[in-house]
Amino acid sequence: MANEAVDKELNTLRGDLDTLREDVKKLTEQLSRTAKTGASAASEEAQAELTRLRAELDELYGRAVSGGQASIESVERQVERHPLASLAAAFGVGLLLGKLLDRN
């Protein structure tokens, strides 16, 4: 009778262990799927942020080019209006740079 109770208890424990193994297996599979989904979502978020940053960089580049072009046109107008003053300013800048770079 005692052996029957022990056998019954062992069978119950074996069943519980089998159930636990199945639960761990299911949990592992679920964690694997969740990790893949999370990595995919993180990759999509990173790609979206990269796209946003590229658009922002393109906008900033466009503004810099426009501003640079406007500055060049402004300088060209000033040179056309005051050619002698522009020549004197260029000569002065060249002389100053020559003196600065000539330090031996």
Contacts in CASP RR format, 6 or more apart in sequence:
PFRMAT RR
TARGET T0000
AUTHOR 0000-0000-0000
METHOD contacts of the structure
MODEL  1
MANEAVDKELNTLRGDLDTLREDVKKLTEQLSRTAKTGASAASEEAQAEL
TRLRAELDELYGRAVSGGQASIESVERQVERHPLASLAAAFGVGLLLGKL
LDRN
78 86 0 8 1.000
79 86 0 8 1.000
END
